[in-house]
Amino acid sequence: MTLLIQPPDNMLKHNDTQLLSPKELAWRLNRHPNYVYLMKKAGFKMPGYRATVEDSLAWLDANPEWRQTLSN
């Protein structure tokens, strides 16, 4: 007997163009929420305090040295 395992419905709703809060985005990037807040401080745009995984990955690719731009 073969059991078919299907992902829960809420997992099917996730895609790279879904608008996410900083905490949700951090979870999807496998980072701490402070990482997203630092990205925002370094210039990552989050209009309406939301962003997509696709936008964040594109920004990270375009700004590989973004952590050095932060002033203490």
Secondary structure, 3 states (H helix, E strand, C coil): CCCCCCCCHHHHCCCCCCCECHHHHHHHHCCCHHHHHHHHHCCCCCHHHCECHHHHHHHHHHCCCHHHHCCC
